[in-house]
Amino acid sequence: MENRIQPRTILLLVMAAGLIGCAAFGGVYRLSRRDWAFTALIISAMVVYHVFIRFFAPVVLWVFFRKTYDYRRRWFQPRRWEPRLYRLLRVKRWKGRAITYDPREFSLRLHSLEEIVNNMCHAEAVHELTALLSLLSVFFAVPLGGTAAFFTTAVLAASVDLACVVIQRYNRPRLVKLLERKSA
């Protein structure tokens, strides 16, 4: 394995930076009541929230599904309009550059084809739940204000997760074909 920083470490460092930002900007805002400090505090808190939900969502789904999914269920089936969307988004060109949280989950050396398809369904579900939780963070603006900061962080975070959903949905049908051919 390459000697590089793992995505989990990056997320924890980003969360730590967000917590430091909360403390620093919270202190500045408390002393000065400056709008920019409040906006920076909201952004720092949203960074912490968005990183936290990336650790929280897989746990929630594991509790409910025990990481066991059926790729034949309607939710995981490709829709007729998806190939057109993938061509429009040019998924084939950029999907290989996306960071994989744990590449071992998709390794044919470590897992059967069926396990990999299941892991892809799990990854899709995690990213869908995380995108939803990201968008729900806009409701924090109701008691706190700062709608623009909440909206911006929510949309950016959800976009990252939806890109990951697209990658899973783009790749899975080919593996499902292989799996079904192999089991026939």
C-alpha positions in Angstrom: 0.0 0.0 0.0 1.2 3.5 -0.8 2.5 5.7 1.9 -0.2 8.4 1.8 -2.6 9.9 4.3 -5.8 7.9 4.6 -9.2 9.6 4.1 -10.2 8.8 7.7 -7.1 10.7 8.9 -8.0 13.6 6.6 -11.6 13.7 7.9 -10.4 13.7 11.5 -7.9 16.5 10.8 -10.6 18.6 9.1 -12.9 17.9 12.1 -10.2 19.1 14.5 -9.7 22.2 12.4 -13.4 22.9 12.5 -13.5 22.5 16.3 -10.6 24.9 16.6 -12.4 27.3 14.3 -15.6 27.0 16.4 -13.6 27.9 19.5 -11.6 30.8 17.9 -14.5 32.4 15.9 -16.9 31.8 18.8 -14.6 33.7 21.1 -14.1 36.5 18.6 -17.9 36.8 18.0 -18.6 36.8 21.7 -16.2 39.6 22.3 -16.9 41.7 19.1 -20.3 40.7 17.8 -18.9 41.0 14.3 -21.0 39.5 11.5 -17.9 38.0 9.8 -17.0 36.1 13.0 -20.5 34.7 13.3 -20.4 33.5 9.7 -17.0 32.0 10.3 -18.3 30.3 13.4 -21.3 28.9 11.4 -19.0 27.6 8.7 -16.6 26.0 11.2 -19.6 24.3 13.0 -20.9 23.1 9.7 -17.5 21.6 8.8 -17.7 19.7 12.1 -21.3 18.6 11.4 -20.6 17.5 7.9 -17.5 15.5 8.9 -19.5 14.0 11.9 -22.3 12.8 9.7 -19.8 11.0 7.5 -18.9 8.9 10.5 -22.4 8.7 11.8 -24.3 7.6 8.6 -22.5 4.3 8.2 -23.1 3.4 11.8 -26.9 4.1 11.5 -27.1 2.0 8.3 -25.2 -0.8 9.9 -27.6 -0.9 12.8 -30.6 -1.1 10.5 -29.2 -3.3 7.7 -26.1 -5.0 9.1 -24.4 -4.0 5.9 -26.5 -6.6 4.0 -28.3 -5.3 0.9 -30.1 -6.8 -2.0 -28.9 -5.2 -5.3 -32.1 -6.5 -6.9 -34.3 -4.2 -4.8 -35.9 -1.4 -6.7 -33.9 1.2 -4.9 -30.6 -0.1 -6.3 -31.9 -0.8 -9.8 -30.6 1.5 -12.6 -33.2 3.9 -14.0 -33.7 4.3 -17.7 -32.6 8.0 -17.6 -29.3 7.3 -15.8 -27.0 6.5 -18.7 -27.9 9.8 -20.4 -27.2 11.6 -17.1 -23.8 9.9 -16.8 -22.9 10.9 -20.3 -23.9 14.5 -19.6 -21.9 14.5 -16.4 -19.0 12.7 -18.1 -18.7 10.3 -15.2 -16.3 8.0 -17.1 -13.8 10.8 -17.3 -13.6 11.7 -13.6 -14.8 8.7 -11.6 -11.3 7.3 -11.4 -10.0 10.3 -9.6 -12.4 10.2 -6.7 -11.1 9.3 -3.3 -12.2 5.9 -2.0 -12.6 5.8 1.8 -11.6 2.2 2.0 -10.4 0.7 -1.3 -10.2 -2.8 0.3 -14.0 -2.9 0.3 -13.9 -3.1 -3.5 -10.9 -5.4 -3.9 -11.5 -8.7 -5.8 -8.5 -10.1 -4.0 -10.3 -9.7 -0.6 -13.9 -10.0 -1.6 -16.2 -12.0 -3.9 -18.0 -10.3 -6.7 -21.2 -10.6 -4.6 -19.6 -8.9 -1.6 -18.3 -6.1 -3.7 -21.7 -5.5 -5.2 -23.1 -5.5 -1.7 -20.4 -3.0 -0.6 -21.3 -0.8 -3.5 -24.9 -0.8 -2.3 -23.8 0.1 1.2 -21.6 2.9 -0.1 -24.4 4.3 -2.1 -26.8 4.2 0.8 -24.3 5.8 3.1 -23.7 8.7 0.6 -27.4 9.1 0.1 -28.1 9.4 3.8 -25.1 11.7 4.2 -26.4 13.9 1.4 -29.8 14.1 3.0 -28.3 15.0 6.4 -26.2 17.6 4.7 -29.2 19.3 3.1 -31.2 19.1 6.4 -28.5 21.2 8.0 -30.1 24.2 6.3 -32.7 24.1 9.0 -30.1 25.2 11.6 -30.5 28.6 10.0 -34.0 28.9 11.4 -32.9 29.6 15.0 -29.4 30.9 14.2 -29.7 33.0 11.0 -26.8 32.9 8.6 -28.9 31.3 5.9 -26.4 31.8 3.1 -23.6 30.1 5.1 -25.8 27.1 6.0 -27.1 26.8 2.4 -23.7 27.0 0.9 -22.1 24.4 3.1 -25.2 22.1 2.8 -25.2 22.2 -1.0 -21.4 21.8 -1.3 -21.4 18.8 1.1 -24.4 17.2 -0.5 -22.8 17.6 -3.9 -19.7 15.7 -2.9 -21.9 12.8 -1.6 -24.1 12.8 -4.6 -21.1 12.5 -6.9 -20.1 9.4 -4.9 -23.7 8.0 -5.3 -23.3 8.6 -9.1 -20.0 6.7 -9.2 -21.6 3.7 -7.3 -24.7 3.6 -9.6 -22.5 4.0 -12.7 -20.2 1.1 -11.8 -22.6 -1.4 -10.2 -24.6 -2.5 -13.3 -21.5 -3.9 -15.0 -20.5 -5.9 -11.9 -24.1 -7.1 -11.5 -24.0 -8.4 -15.1 -20.8 -10.2 -14.3 -22.2 -11.6 -11.1 -25.4 -12.8 -12.8 -23.5 -14.4 -15.7 -21.2 -16.1 -13.2 -24.1 -17.5 -11.2 -26.1 -18.7 -14.2 
